[in-house]
């Protein structure tokens, strides 16, 4: 018996909001307050856990060996590695860790956009 998982549908506005938040964090000119770093970190975790299954689903609709799908799945792998990173000591260490999460959010939003364009 095969169990199908429901995957949240993400529209362009939703992924744009995720990307904009991540880019805003990456472009911070100075270290934000620790509480802000934590808040963004939680948001990026949530965003990645929404994007990952959607990208995995979308890559299933593209023909095998497609470079775009392989790149998207590599981005998913990198996002998983970043999600597994433990909290860093000190504000600057934690800021850099959350920045890596933000970079994965941007990358997966780009992959999501590219994949939805190629499957439509």
N, CA, C and O atoms as CSV, one atom per row, in Angstrom:
chain,resi,resn,atom,element,x,y,z
A,1,UNK,N,N,0.835,-1.176,0.000
A,1,UNK,CA,C,0.000,0.000,0.000
A,1,UNK,C,C,0.885,1.246,0.000
A,1,UNK,O,O,1.826,1.347,0.787
A,2,UNK,N,N,0.581,2.184,-0.878
A,2,UNK,CA,C,1.319,3.433,-0.968
A,2,UNK,C,C,0.539,4.533,-0.278
A,2,UNK,O,O,-0.664,4.683,-0.487
A,3,UNK,N,N,1.234,5.299,0.544
A,3,UNK,CA,C,0.605,6.407,1.242
A,3,UNK,C,C,1.064,7.699,0.584
A,3,UNK,O,O,2.263,7.970,0.520
A,4,UNK,N,N,0.127,8.497,0.096
A,4,UNK,CA,C,0.474,9.779,-0.502
A,4,UNK,C,C,0.439,10.849,0.573
A,4,UNK,O,O,-0.487,10.915,1.382
A,5,UNK,N,N,1.461,11.681,0.564
A,5,UNK,CA,C,1.523,12.787,1.515
A,5,UNK,C,C,0.952,14.037,0.872
A,5,UNK,O,O,1.178,14.304,-0.308
A,6,UNK,N,N,0.224,14.786,1.648
A,6,UNK,CA,C,-0.275,16.073,1.175
A,6,UNK,C,C,0.865,17.080,1.273
A,6,UNK,O,O,1.547,17.162,2.295
A,7,UNK,N,N,1.063,17.831,0.220
A,7,UNK,CA,C,2.102,18.848,0.211
A,7,UNK,C,C,1.434,20.203,0.052
A,7,UNK,O,O,0.574,20.395,-0.807
A,8,UNK,N,N,1.845,21.136,0.895
A,8,UNK,CA,C,1.280,22.475,0.857
A,8,UNK,C,C,1.576,23.140,-0.483
A,8,UNK,O,O,2.708,23.104,-0.966
A,9,UNK,N,N,0.571,23.734,-1.068
A,9,UNK,CA,C,0.746,24.472,-2.310
A,9,UNK,C,C,1.249,25.865,-1.953
A,9,UNK,O,O,0.647,26.566,-1.140
A,10,UNK,N,N,2.345,26.251,-2.564
A,10,UNK,CA,C,2.924,27.564,-2.313
A,10,UNK,C,C,2.730,28.418,-3.555
A,10,UNK,O,O,3.175,28.052,-4.643
A,11,UNK,N,N,2.069,29.552,-3.394
A,11,UNK,CA,C,1.897,30.420,-4.547
A,11,UNK,C,C,3.086,31.378,-4.641
A,11,UNK,O,O,3.913,31.455,-3.732
A,12,UNK,N,N,3.154,32.098,-5.749
A,12,UNK,CA,C,4.284,32.993,-6.003
A,12,UNK,C,C,4.407,34.072,-4.935
A,12,UNK,O,O,5.517,34.450,-4.560
A,13,UNK,N,N,3.288,34.565,-4.448
A,13,UNK,CA,C,3.322,35.598,-3.421
A,13,UNK,C,C,3.925,35.071,-2.119
A,13,UNK,O,O,4.681,35.770,-1.443
A,14,UNK,N,N,3.581,33.834,-1.780
A,14,UNK,CA,C,4.095,33.207,-0.559
A,14,UNK,C,C,5.612,33.018,-0.647
A,14,UNK,O,O,6.340,33.370,0.282
A,15,UNK,N,N,6.083,32.466,-1.759
A,15,UNK,CA,C,7.529,32.254,-1.898
A,15,UNK,C,C,8.269,33.581,-2.001
A,15,UNK,O,O,9.402,33.689,-1.532
A,16,UNK,N,N,7.652,34.591,-2.604
A,16,UNK,CA,C,8.279,35.912,-2.679
A,16,UNK,C,C,8.449,36.496,-1.287
A,16,UNK,O,O,9.480,37.102,-0.993
A,17,UNK,N,N,7.453,36.323,-0.425
A,17,UNK,CA,C,7.552,36.823,0.949
A,17,UNK,C,C,8.663,36.105,1.716
A,17,UNK,O,O,9.412,36.730,2.467
A,18,UNK,N,N,8.763,34.787,1.519
A,18,UNK,CA,C,9.844,34.029,2.161
A,18,UNK,C,C,11.204,34.543,1.698
A,18,UNK,O,O,12.097,34.796,2.507
A,19,UNK,N,N,11.346,34.695,0.372
A,19,UNK,CA,C,12.613,35.151,-0.199
A,19,UNK,C,C,12.955,36.554,0.304
A,19,UNK,O,O,14.095,36.811,0.690
A,20,UNK,N,N,11.978,37.459,0.301
A,20,UNK,CA,C,12.234,38.838,0.728
A,20,UNK,C,C,12.707,38.904,2.173
A,20,UNK,O,O,13.617,39.666,2.498
A,21,UNK,N,N,12.092,38.110,3.036
A,21,UNK,CA,C,12.503,38.081,4.439
A,21,UNK,C,C,13.933,37.569,4.578
A,21,UNK,O,O,14.726,38.122,5.339
A,22,UNK,N,N,14.255,36.517,3.844
A,22,UNK,CA,C,15.607,35.948,3.907
A,22,UNK,C,C,16.642,36.925,3.359
A,22,UNK,O,O,17.713,37.083,3.946
A,23,UNK,N,N,16.340,37.574,2.254
A,23,UNK,CA,C,17.277,38.544,1.670
A,23,UNK,C,C,17.483,39.714,2.613
A,23,UNK,O,O,18.606,40.191,2.779
A,24,UNK,N,N,16.409,40.179,3.232
A,24,UNK,CA,C,16.512,41.272,4.204
A,24,UNK,C,C,17.465,40.886,5.340
A,24,UNK,O,O,18.284,41.696,5.773
A,25,UNK,N,N,17.349,39.640,5.821
A,25,UNK,CA,C,18.221,39.184,6.907
A,25,UNK,C,C,19.671,39.091,6.431
A,25,UNK,O,O,20.583,39.541,7.125
A,26,UNK,N,N,19.882,38.514,5.262
A,26,UNK,CA,C,21.245,38.372,4.725
A,26,UNK,C,C,21.906,39.731,4.554
A,26,UNK,O,O,23.104,39.876,4.795
A,27,UNK,N,N,21.134,40.724,4.140
A,27,UNK,CA,C,21.676,42.054,3.859
A,27,UNK,C,C,21.770,42.967,5.083
A,27,UNK,O,O,22.095,44.147,4.945
A,28,UNK,N,N,21.490,42.440,6.278
A,28,UNK,CA,C,21.595,43.255,7.497
A,28,UNK,C,C,22.979,43.899,7.554
A,28,UNK,O,O,23.986,43.196,7.463
A,29,UNK,N,N,23.048,45.227,7.703
A,29,UNK,CA,C,24.355,45.894,7.731
A,29,UNK,C,C,25.098,45.715,9.060
A,29,UNK,O,O,26.313,45.901,9.120
A,30,UNK,N,N,24.380,45.358,10.110
A,30,UNK,CA,C,25.022,45.144,11.411
A,30,UNK,C,C,24.334,43.983,12.113
A,30,UNK,O,O,23.277,43.518,11.687
A,31,UNK,N,N,24.947,43.528,13.184
A,31,UNK,CA,C,24.372,42.416,13.932
A,31,UNK,C,C,23.043,42.825,14.554
A,31,UNK,O,O,22.979,43.814,15.284
A,32,UNK,N,N,21.983,42.075,14.272
A,32,UNK,CA,C,20.701,42.358,14.925
A,32,UNK,C,C,20.720,41.863,16.375
A,32,UNK,O,O,21.662,41.191,16.797
A,33,UNK,N,N,19.706,42.191,17.106
A,33,UNK,CA,C,19.584,41.697,18.478
A,33,UNK,C,C,19.443,40.178,18.441
A,33,UNK,O,O,18.950,39.606,17.469
A,34,UNK,N,N,19.885,39.543,19.517
A,34,UNK,CA,C,19.836,38.075,19.594
A,34,UNK,C,C,18.410,37.563,19.410
A,34,UNK,O,O,18.195,36.564,18.724
A,35,UNK,N,N,17.443,38.234,20.013
A,35,UNK,CA,C,16.046,37.816,19.908
A,35,UNK,C,C,15.565,37.855,18.452
A,35,UNK,O,O,14.790,37.000,18.023
A,36,UNK,N,N,16.031,38.848,17.707
A,36,UNK,CA,C,15.664,38.951,16.294
A,36,UNK,C,C,16.297,37.823,15.481
A,36,UNK,O,O,15.663,37.260,14.588
A,37,UNK,N,N,17.533,37.501,15.792
A,37,UNK,CA,C,18.205,36.391,15.111
A,37,UNK,C,C,17.440,35.098,15.366
A,37,UNK,O,O,17.228,34.309,14.446
A,38,UNK,N,N,17.028,34.882,16.598
A,38,UNK,CA,C,16.269,33.683,16.944
A,38,UNK,C,C,14.921,33.646,16.221
A,38,UNK,O,O,14.510,32.598,15.723
A,39,UNK,N,N,14.244,34.777,16.165
A,39,UNK,CA,C,12.949,34.849,15.491
A,39,UNK,C,C,13.095,34.521,14.010
A,39,UNK,O,O,12.311,33.750,13.456
A,40,UNK,N,N,14.097,35.108,13.376
A,40,UNK,CA,C,14.349,34.800,11.968
A,40,UNK,C,C,14.733,33.331,11.795
A,40,UNK,O,O,14.287,32.677,10.852
A,41,UNK,N,N,15.544,32.823,12.689
A,41,UNK,CA,C,15.956,31.418,12.607
A,41,UNK,C,C,14.762,30.476,12.630
A,41,UNK,O,O,14.703,29.524,11.852
A,42,UNK,N,N,13.823,30.735,13.511
A,42,UNK,CA,C,12.610,29.907,13.579
A,42,UNK,C,C,11.787,30.033,12.299
A,42,UNK,O,O,11.259,29.044,11.790
A,43,UNK,N,N,11.684,31.251,11.787
A,43,UNK,CA,C,10.925,31.468,10.544
A,43,UNK,C,C,11.589,30.739,9.372
A,43,UNK,O,O,10.900,30.146,8.542
A,44,UNK,N,N,12.923,30.780,9.302
A,44,UNK,CA,C,13.610,30.117,8.189
A,44,UNK,C,C,13.493,28.601,8.298
A,44,UNK,O,O,13.379,27.914,7.284
A,45,UNK,N,N,13.521,28.079,9.514
A,45,UNK,CA,C,13.283,26.639,9.712
A,45,UNK,C,C,11.912,26.269,9.165
A,45,UNK,O,O,11.773,25.317,8.397
A,46,UNK,N,N,10.912,27.026,9.567
A,46,UNK,CA,C,9.538,26.773,9.117
A,46,UNK,C,C,9.440,26.856,7.592
A,46,UNK,O,O,8.814,26.006,6.958
A,47,UNK,N,N,10.059,27.882,7.011
A,47,UNK,CA,C,10.005,28.048,5.555
A,47,UNK,C,C,10.671,26.883,4.833
A,47,UNK,O,O,10.151,26.394,3.829
A,48,UNK,N,N,11.816,26.437,5.338
A,48,UNK,CA,C,12.514,25.323,4.691
A,48,UNK,C,C,11.693,24.045,4.774
A,48,UNK,O,O,11.635,23.284,3.809
A,49,UNK,N,N,11.059,23.802,5.915
A,49,UNK,CA,C,10.242,22.588,6.041
A,49,UNK,C,C,8.991,22.665,5.175
A,49,UNK,O,O,8.379,21.635,4.894
A,50,UNK,N,N,8.603,23.842,4.755
A,50,UNK,CA,C,7.507,23.972,3.787
A,50,UNK,C,C,8.012,23.783,2.361
A,50,UNK,O,O,7.338,23.171,1.533
A,51,UNK,N,N,9.189,24.306,2.081
A,51,UNK,CA,C,9.725,24.256,0.719
A,51,UNK,C,C,10.255,22.877,0.331
A,51,UNK,O,O,10.061,22.436,-0.802
A,52,UNK,N,N,10.915,22.202,1.253
A,52,UNK,CA,C,11.578,20.934,0.922
A,52,UNK,C,C,10.625,19.906,0.317
A,52,UNK,O,O,10.915,19.398,-0.766
A,53,UNK,N,N,9.505,19.574,0.958
A,53,UNK,CA,C,8.631,18.558,0.350
A,53,UNK,C,C,8.020,19.016,-0.973
A,53,UNK,O,O,7.774,18.200,-1.861
A,54,UNK,N,N,7.779,20.307,-1.103
A,54,UNK,CA,C,7.214,20.825,-2.349
A,54,UNK,C,C,8.221,20.661,-3.490
A,54,UNK,O,O,7.846,20.273,-4.596
A,55,UNK,N,N,9.465,20.949,-3.230
A,55,UNK,CA,C,10.493,20.810,-4.270
A,55,UNK,C,C,10.685,19.334,-4.621
A,55,UNK,O,O,10.823,18.982,-5.792
A,56,UNK,N,N,10.693,18.481,-3.608
A,56,UNK,CA,C,10.819,17.046,-3.884
A,56,UNK,C,C,9.663,16.564,-4.747
A,56,UNK,O,O,9.858,15.756,-5.655
A,57,UNK,N,N,8.475,17.051,-4.472
A,57,UNK,CA,C,7.315,16.667,-5.275
A,57,UNK,C,C,7.461,17.193,-6.705
A,57,UNK,O,O,7.222,16.458,-7.663
A,58,UNK,N,N,7.845,18.437,-6.848
A,58,UNK,CA,C,7.974,19.032,-8.177
A,58,UNK,C,C,9.036,18.340,-9.022
A,58,UNK,O,O,8.870,18.211,-10.235
A,59,UNK,N,N,10.118,17.895,-8.405
A,59,UNK,CA,C,11.173,17.229,-9.181
A,59,UNK,C,C,10.699,15.888,-9.710
A,59,UNK,O,O,11.269,15.366,-10.669
A,60,UNK,N,N,9.669,15.324,-9.103
A,60,UNK,CA,C,9.112,14.068,-9.592
A,60,UNK,C,C,8.359,14.217,-10.899
A,60,UNK,O,O,8.132,13.228,-11.596
A,61,UNK,N,N,7.964,15.440,-11.245
A,61,UNK,CA,C,7.225,15.685,-12.472
A,61,UNK,C,C,8.125,16.028,-13.662
A,61,UNK,O,O,7.643,16.203,-14.781
A,62,UNK,N,N,9.412,16.122,-13.418
A,62,UNK,CA,C,10.354,16.490,-14.474
A,62,UNK,C,C,11.093,15.242,-14.922
A,62,UNK,O,O,11.399,14.366,-14.113
A,63,UNK,N,N,11.372,15.167,-16.196
A,63,UNK,CA,C,11.996,13.952,-16.723
A,63,UNK,C,C,13.330,13.658,-16.036
A,63,UNK,O,O,14.066,14.560,-15.637
A,64,UNK,N,N,13.600,12.389,-15.920
A,64,UNK,CA,C,14.801,11.924,-15.229
A,64,UNK,C,C,16.047,12.483,-15.905
A,64,UNK,O,O,16.106,12.578,-17.131
A,65,UNK,N,N,17.026,12.844,-15.115
A,65,UNK,CA,C,18.281,13.362,-15.640
A,65,UNK,C,C,18.259,14.860,-15.894
A,65,UNK,O,O,19.262,15.421,-16.335
A,66,UNK,N,N,17.153,15.511,-15.627
A,66,UNK,CA,C,17.038,16.945,-15.843
A,66,UNK,C,C,17.982,17.681,-14.892
A,66,UNK,O,O,17.956,17.455,-13.682
A,67,UNK,N,N,18.807,18.553,-15.443
A,67,UNK,CA,C,19.801,19.279,-14.659
A,67,UNK,C,C,19.142,20.183,-13.623
A,67,UNK,O,O,19.623,20.297,-12.496
A,68,UNK,N,N,18.051,20.817,-14.004
A,68,UNK,CA,C,17.334,21.704,-13.095
A,68,UNK,C,C,16.821,20.941,-11.861
A,68,UNK,O,O,16.904,21.430,-10.734
A,69,UNK,N,N,16.296,19.745,-12.100
A,69,UNK,CA,C,15.798,18.929,-10.989
A,69,UNK,C,C,16.944,18.473,-10.098
A,69,UNK,O,O,16.821,18.466,-8.874
A,70,UNK,N,N,18.055,18.094,-10.711
A,70,UNK,CA,C,19.219,17.667,-9.913
A,70,UNK,C,C,19.742,18.813,-9.056
A,70,UNK,O,O,20.103,18.609,-7.897
A,71,UNK,N,N,19.783,20.002,-9.615
A,71,UNK,CA,C,20.250,21.166,-8.855
A,71,UNK,C,C,19.298,21.457,-7.690
A,71,UNK,O,O,19.739,21.781,-6.587
A,72,UNK,N,N,17.998,21.341,-7.942
A,72,UNK,CA,C,17.017,21.578,-6.881
A,72,UNK,C,C,17.181,20.564,-5.759
A,72,UNK,O,O,17.115,20.922,-4.584
A,73,UNK,N,N,17.393,19.304,-6.112
A,73,UNK,CA,C,17.566,18.272,-5.085
A,73,UNK,C,C,18.879,18.458,-4.324
A,73,UNK,O,O,18.960,18.136,-3.139
A,74,UNK,N,N,19.900,18.971,-4.996
A,74,UNK,CA,C,21.149,19.295,-4.290
A,74,UNK,C,C,20.894,20.422,-3.292
A,74,UNK,O,O,21.433,20.409,-2.186
A,75,UNK,N,N,20.075,21.390,-3.682
A,75,UNK,CA,C,19.711,22.470,-2.764
A,75,UNK,C,C,18.936,21.952,-1.561
A,75,UNK,O,O,19.110,22.443,-0.446
A,76,UNK,N,N,18.076,20.956,-1.789
A,76,UNK,CA,C,17.335,20.324,-0.693
A,76,UNK,C,C,18.312,19.640,0.264
A,76,UNK,O,O,18.172,19.750,1.482
A,77,UNK,N,N,19.296,18.938,-0.287
A,77,UNK,CA,C,20.301,18.279,0.550
A,77,UNK,C,C,21.069,19.269,1.405
A,77,UNK,O,O,21.312,19.031,2.588
A,78,UNK,N,N,21.451,20.390,0.788
A,78,UNK,CA,C,22.174,21.423,1.532
A,78,UNK,C,C,21.280,22.038,2.610
A,78,UNK,O,O,21.749,22.323,3.712
A,79,UNK,N,N,20.020,22.240,2.305
A,79,UNK,CA,C,19.089,22.784,3.299
A,79,UNK,C,C,18.972,21.836,4.492
A,79,UNK,O,O,18.950,22.281,5.639
A,80,UNK,N,N,18.899,20.540,4.227
A,80,UNK,CA,C,18.850,19.558,5.319
A,80,UNK,C,C,20.091,19.648,6.195
A,80,UNK,O,O,19.992,19.606,7.422
A,81,UNK,N,N,21.262,19.773,5.572
A,81,UNK,CA,C,22.501,19.889,6.356
A,81,UNK,C,C,22.467,21.141,7.236
A,81,UNK,O,O,22.879,21.111,8.395
A,82,UNK,N,N,21.978,22.220,6.675
A,82,UNK,CA,C,21.919,23.464,7.451
A,82,UNK,C,C,20.878,23.385,8.563
A,82,UNK,O,O,21.079,23.950,9.638
A,83,UNK,N,N,19.783,22.699,8.318
A,83,UNK,CA,C,18.773,22.525,9.364
A,83,UNK,C,C,19.311,21.701,10.530
A,83,UNK,O,O,18.854,21.848,11.663
A,84,UNK,N,N,20.279,20.836,10.248
A,84,UNK,CA,C,20.860,19.984,11.283
A,84,UNK,C,C,21.941,20.679,12.104
A,84,UNK,O,O,22.381,20.140,13.120
A,85,UNK,N,N,22.377,21.866,11.684
A,85,UNK,CA,C,23.405,22.584,12.440
A,85,UNK,C,C,22.859,22.979,13.813
A,85,UNK,O,O,21.713,23.409,13.941
A,86,UNK,N,N,23.688,22.828,14.817
A,86,UNK,CA,C,23.264,23.213,16.163
A,86,UNK,C,C,23.464,24.709,16.366
A,86,UNK,O,O,24.251,25.347,15.667
A,87,UNK,N,N,22.746,25.249,17.326
A,87,UNK,CA,C,22.856,26.668,17.640
A,87,UNK,C,C,24.309,26.984,18.002
A,87,UNK,O,O,24.974,26.203,18.683
A,88,UNK,N,N,24.780,28.115,17.548
A,88,UNK,CA,C,26.163,28.528,17.780
A,88,UNK,C,C,26.271,29.393,19.034
A,88,UNK,O,O,25.316,30.046,19.454
A,89,UNK,N,N,27.443,29.373,19.601
A,89,UNK,CA,C,27.700,30.207,20.776
A,89,UNK,C,C,27.911,31.650,20.323
A,89,UNK,O,O,28.558,31.908,19.308
A,90,UNK,N,N,27.368,32.560,21.077
A,90,UNK,CA,C,27.570,33.974,20.792
A,90,UNK,C,C,26.686,34.487,19.670
A,90,UNK,O,O,26.212,33.727,18.826
A,91,UNK,N,N,26.479,35.778,19.681
A,91,UNK,CA,C,25.606,36.409,18.704
A,91,UNK,C,C,26.138,36.278,17.277
A,91,UNK,O,O,25.381,35.940,16.367
A,92,UNK,N,N,27.413,36.539,17.074
A,92,UNK,CA,C,27.927,36.507,15.694
A,92,UNK,C,C,27.920,35.088,15.133
A,92,UNK,O,O,27.640,34.908,13.948
A,93,UNK,N,N,28.216,34.085,15.940
A,93,UNK,CA,C,28.162,32.702,15.468
A,93,UNK,C,C,26.753,32.280,15.099
A,93,UNK,O,O,26.542,31.615,14.085
A,94,UNK,N,N,25.792,32.664,15.920
A,94,UNK,CA,C,24.398,32.329,15.649
A,94,UNK,C,C,23.883,33.108,14.437
A,94,UNK,O,O,23.108,32.579,13.640
A,95,UNK,N,N,24.307,34.349,14.300
A,95,UNK,CA,C,23.929,35.161,13.145
A,95,UNK,C,C,24.408,34.490,11.850
A,95,UNK,O,O,23.662,34.437,10.872
A,96,UNK,N,N,25.619,33.991,11.839
A,96,UNK,CA,C,26.157,33.321,10.646
A,96,UNK,C,C,25.404,32.022,10.350
A,96,UNK,O,O,25.154,31.705,9.187
A,97,UNK,N,N,25.042,31.272,11.390
A,97,UNK,CA,C,24.278,30.037,11.182
A,97,UNK,C,C,22.907,30.347,10.579
A,97,UNK,O,O,22.474,29.681,9.639
A,98,UNK,N,N,22.236,31.347,11.115
A,98,UNK,CA,C,20.909,31.705,10.606
A,98,UNK,C,C,21.023,32.294,9.201
A,98,UNK,O,O,20.112,32.131,8.389
A,99,UNK,N,N,22.119,32.968,8.908
A,99,UNK,CA,C,22.349,33.469,7.547
A,99,UNK,C,C,22.423,32.309,6.548
A,99,UNK,O,O,21.916,32.410,5.431
A,100,UNK,N,N,23.056,31.213,6.959
A,100,UNK,CA,C,23.120,30.043,6.068
A,100,UNK,C,C,21.717,29.482,5.821
A,100,UNK,O,O,21.400,29.065,4.706
A,101,UNK,N,N,20.882,29.471,6.859
A,101,UNK,CA,C,19.492,29.045,6.669
A,101,UNK,C,C,18.791,29.975,5.680
A,101,UNK,O,O,18.054,29.520,4.805
A,102,UNK,N,N,19.026,31.268,5.825
A,102,UNK,CA,C,18.401,32.250,4.932
A,102,UNK,C,C,18.853,32.021,3.489
A,102,UNK,O,O,18.051,32.132,2.562
A,103,UNK,N,N,20.123,31.706,3.301
A,103,UNK,CA,C,20.615,31.434,1.937
A,103,UNK,C,C,19.921,30.216,1.342
A,103,UNK,O,O,19.628,30.189,0.147
A,104,UNK,N,N,19.660,29.212,2.167
A,104,UNK,CA,C,18.927,28.040,1.678
A,104,UNK,C,C,17.490,28.397,1.330
A,104,UNK,O,O,16.944,27.880,0.355
A,105,UNK,N,N,16.873,29.269,2.107
A,105,UNK,CA,C,15.511,29.704,1.789
A,105,UNK,C,C,15.494,30.387,0.424
A,105,UNK,O,O,14.628,30.101,-0.404
A,106,UNK,N,N,16.440,31.280,0.188
A,106,UNK,CA,C,16.512,31.982,-1.103
A,106,UNK,C,C,16.713,30.976,-2.231
A,106,UNK,O,O,16.029,31.041,-3.253
A,107,UNK,N,N,17.647,30.052,-2.049
A,107,UNK,CA,C,17.931,29.063,-3.096
A,107,UNK,C,C,16.709,28.200,-3.392
A,107,UNK,O,O,16.378,27.971,-4.555
A,108,UNK,N,N,16.035,27.719,-2.343
A,108,UNK,CA,C,14.876,26.856,-2.576
A,108,UNK,C,C,13.702,27.634,-3.160
A,108,UNK,O,O,12.926,27.078,-3.938
A,109,UNK,N,N,13.559,28.891,-2.807
A,109,UNK,CA,C,12.521,29.710,-3.445
A,109,UNK,C,C,12.809,29.853,-4.940
A,109,UNK,O,O,11.895,29.781,-5.761
A,110,UNK,N,N,14.077,30.057,-5.288
A,110,UNK,CA,C,14.454,30.137,-6.703
A,110,UNK,C,C,14.173,28.819,-7.416
A,110,UNK,O,O,13.626,28.810,-8.518
A,111,UNK,N,N,14.547,27.705,-6.786
A,111,UNK,CA,C,14.284,26.393,-7.386
A,111,UNK,C,C,12.786,26.169,-7.545
A,111,UNK,O,O,12.333,25.666,-8.572
A,112,UNK,N,N,12.025,26.544,-6.530
A,112,UNK,CA,C,10.571,26.384,-6.585
A,112,UNK,C,C,9.997,27.157,-7.779
A,112,UNK,O,O,9.164,26.643,-8.526
A,113,UNK,N,N,10.456,28.390,-7.938
A,113,UNK,CA,C,9.981,29.222,-9.046
A,113,UNK,C,C,10.345,28.577,-10.396
A,113,UNK,O,O,9.508,28.494,-11.294
A,114,UNK,N,N,11.579,28.129,-10.525
A,114,UNK,CA,C,12.019,27.514,-11.776
A,114,UNK,C,C,11.261,26.227,-12.074
A,114,UNK,O,O,10.877,25.977,-13.217
A,115,UNK,N,N,11.048,25.414,-11.050
A,115,UNK,CA,C,10.358,24.139,-11.257
A,115,UNK,C,C,8.888,24.329,-11.574
A,115,UNK,O,O,8.339,23.608,-12.407
A,116,UNK,N,N,8.237,25.292,-10.921
A,116,UNK,CA,C,6.825,25.509,-11.219
A,116,UNK,C,C,6.653,26.081,-12.619
A,116,UNK,O,O,5.644,25.828,-13.278
A,117,UNK,N,N,7.621,26.841,-13.065
A,117,UNK,CA,C,7.574,27.386,-14.427
A,117,UNK,C,C,7.744,26.263,-15.450
A,117,UNK,O,O,7.104,26.280,-16.502
A,118,UNK,N,N,8.604,25.286,-15.147
A,118,UNK,CA,C,8.863,24.215,-16.123
A,118,UNK,C,C,7.800,23.113,-16.104
A,118,UNK,O,O,7.718,22.328,-17.049
A,119,UNK,N,N,6.979,23.038,-15.037
A,119,UNK,CA,C,5.933,22.016,-15.007
A,119,UNK,C,C,4.587,22.558,-15.464
A,119,UNK,O,O,3.629,21.800,-15.617
A,120,UNK,N,N,4.511,23.864,-15.680
A,120,UNK,CA,C,3.213,24.425,-16.092
A,120,UNK,C,C,3.094,24.516,-17.594
A,120,UNK,O,O,2.068,24.964,-18.106
